Amino acid sequence: MSGRSAEPGEADAAGRRGRGVLALAYGAALLAGLAAGLTQRGRHPILAAAVADLAATGVVFLFSVRHDNSSVYDPYWSVAPLPIALYWAALRPGGPGLRQLLVLALVIAWGARLTGNQLLRWRGLEDEDFRYREIRARTGRLYWPASLVSIHLMPTVWVFLGLLPLYPALALAGRRLGLLDLAAAVVTSAAVMVEWLADRQLRAFTRTRRDPEAVLDSGLWRLSRHPNYFGEVLFWWGVFFFGLAAAPSWWWSGVGAVAISALFLGVSIPWMDRRMLSRHPAWAEKLRTTSALLPLPPRR
């Protein structure tokens, strides 16, 4: 991968080529997922969706290897839930009801916003996430097996676990709409708004800052070191509340929200904090004064 800075025209061309590769990769992944799902006719819809999900992940992995860039997988987190949700919603007796339409609208809003933000930041096939580059440096020749497991398969599993509450919310007749549905809608909508506002504030800051070592310490970023992560975790708890509202016996499906929360608290936040501390000395002060995830007043 080249370390040379691209000229604006080159960067635009690289971005277009990268987006073209992503379109081809995800189109092929969708077809592979549909084909794999068809082989599971007669099986439980959760199993059929899981098989399709793994098949699609495998196709995206092949594109990552082909283009020597694991960031080809990055949009999968926010793209894969939509076809799974649509599949489960299509199974509901009598067709989608108000709960199903509300859930689908929120999943679409979340997925479209997050995917759009990822594509906006990605500069093309020469741009690979710094975490993947660190894994590449540590694993050497074993990078692609490591990438398959840790960068491709594990996030697919985490997201699928997070989606489990959508099955009772979308595919089953379920209970009538109630206060828990309202709470779920408020939580999920708030999550999408928090992520949108956090990303918007960060983009504005990075465009206008003059000191490359400066850190954002206003807006949501004054209350949390990682408000975008907070919004993401909040979204998956909102998904769980929808499942719980539809079928309380599916309380165990909260394992997905718990797993995703643990992922961000135990892996993503420490990793990003180390990265920020190595590049921005002022981050040491934020570590002392600012909540890692939950938006809270700064500590004195």
Long-range contacts (C-beta under 8 A, 24 or more apart in sequence): 1-68, 1-69, 1-126, 1-128, 2-126, 6-123, 6-126, 11-123, 11-124, 14-123, 14-124, 14-125, 14-126, 15-122, 15-123, 15-124, 17-124, 17-125, 18-122, 18-123, 18-124, 18-125, 18-127, 19-119, 19-124, 21-63, 21-67, 21-72, 21-125, 22-72, 22-75, 22-119, 24-63, 25-59, 25-60, 25-63, 25-72, 26-60, 26-75, 26-76, 26-79, 28-59, 28-63, 29-55, 29-56, 29-57, 29-59, 29-60, 29-76, 30-56, 30-83, 32-56, 32-58, 32-59, 33-83, 37-87, 45-87, 45-88, 45-91, 45-167, 45-171, 46-164, 46-167, 48-87, 49-84, 49-87, 49-88, 49-160, 50-160, 52-83, 52-84, 53-80, 53-84, 53-156, 53-160, 54-153, 54-156, 56-80, 57-152, 57-153, 57-156, 60-152, 61-147, 61-148, 61-152, 64-147, 64-151, 64-152, 65-144, 67-125, 69-125, 69-126, 69-127, 69-128, 70-128, 70-129, 70-132, 70-147, 70-151, 70-152, 71-122, 71-127, 71-128, 71-129, 71-132, 72-125, 73-151, 73-152, 73-155, 74-118, 74-122, 74-129, 75-115, 75-118, 75-119, 76-152, 76-155, 76-156, 76-159, 77-114, 77-155, 77-159, 78-110, 78-111, 78-114, 78-115, 78-118, 79-111, 79-115, 80-156, 80-159, 81-107, 81-111, 81-159, 81-163, 81-166, 82-107, 82-108, 82-111, 84-160, 84-163, 84-166, 85-163, 85-166, 85-170, 88-166, 88-167, 88-170, 88-171, 89-170, 89-171, 91-170, 91-171, 92-170, 92-171, 92-172, 92-173, 93-173, 94-173, 96-170, 98-177, 99-169, 99-174, 99-177, 99-181, 99-242, 99-245, 99-246, 100-169, 100-170, 102-181, 102-185, 103-166, 103-169, 103-170, 103-239, 103-242, 104-170, 106-185, 106-188, 106-189, 106-192, 106-238, 107-166, 107-239, 109-192, 110-188, 110-191, 110-192, 110-195, 110-235, 113-192, 113-195, 113-196, 114-195, 114-232, 117-195, 117-199, 120-203, 130-275, 131-271, 158-256, 158-259, 158-260, 158-263, 159-260, 160-256, 161-255, 161-256, 161-259, 161-260, 162-236, 162-239, 162-256, 162-257, 162-259, 162-260, 163-239, 163-256, 164-243, 164-250, 164-253, 164-255, 164-256, 165-239, 165-240, 165-241, 165-242, 165-243, 165-244, 165-250, 165-253, 165-254, 165-256, 165-257, 166-239, 166-242, 166-243, 167-243, 167-250, 167-253, 168-243, 168-246, 168-247, 168-250, 168-253, 169-239, 169-242, 169-243, 169-245, 169-246, 169-247, 172-246, 172-247, 174-245, 174-246, 174-247, 175-245, 175-246, 175-247, 175-248, 177-245, 178-245, 180-241, 180-244, 180-245, 181-241, 181-242, 181-245, 183-241, 183-245, 184-238, 184-239, 184-241, 184-242, 184-244, 184-245, 185-238, 185-242, 187-234, 187-237, 187-238, 187-241, 188-234, 188-235, 188-238, 188-239, 188-241, 188-242, 189-238, 190-234, 190-238, 191-231, 191-232, 191-233, 191-234, 191-235, 191-237, 191-238, 192-231, 192-235, 193-231, 194-220, 194-227, 194-228, 194-230, 194-231, 194-234, 195-228, 195-231, 195-232, 195-235, 196-231, 197-227, 198-227, 198-228, 198-230, 198-231, 199-228, 202-228, 213-279, 213-280, 213-281, 213-282, 214-280, 214-282, 215-276, 215-280, 215-282, 215-283, 215-286, 217-286, 217-290, 220-295, 222-290, 222-298, 223-290, 223-291, 223-295, 223-296, 223-297, 223-298, 224-290, 224-291, 224-292, 224-293, 224-294, 224-295, 224-296, 225-269, 225-273, 225-286, 225-287, 225-290, 225-291, 225-292, 225-293, 226-264, 226-268, 226-269, 226-272, 226-292, 226-293, 227-295, 229-264, 229-268, 229-269, 229-293, 230-293, 230-294, 230-295, 232-260, 232-264, 233-257, 233-260, 233-261, 233-264, 233-293, 236-260, 236-261, 237-261, 264-293, 265-292, 265-293, 269-293
